């Protein structure tokens, strides 16, 4: 990420990112990658893993409650909640399988929804 921009410290935002990281760790306990970047409009967080990837049926229903590959009670809510938080903020969560194996989840959030008001690009402190 280029210049540091103060962001809203919000437990819901933290939980959204944690849910995606937790899923990646479950799929790939020995390696999880995370990259963050921003431009004038959005913050992008990309979480990748070296696990088996998403089954095609799971990818079709990604973000649907109770759709889980973990097989435990209450499973399938993490990504669903993350997608709803992103949507509420005007952002997105997208998932895809990587060509060499593993999966990637990209969270895209508009800076206007998460940056502190006086830190947005092109804001000259007025």
Secondary structure, 3 states (H helix, E strand, C coil): CCCCCCECCCHHHHHHHHHHHHHHHHHCCCCEEEEEEECCCEEEEEEEECCCCCCHHHHHCCCCCCCCCCCCCCCCCHHHHHHHHHHHCCCEEEEEECCCCCEEEEEEEEHHHHECHHHCCCCCCC
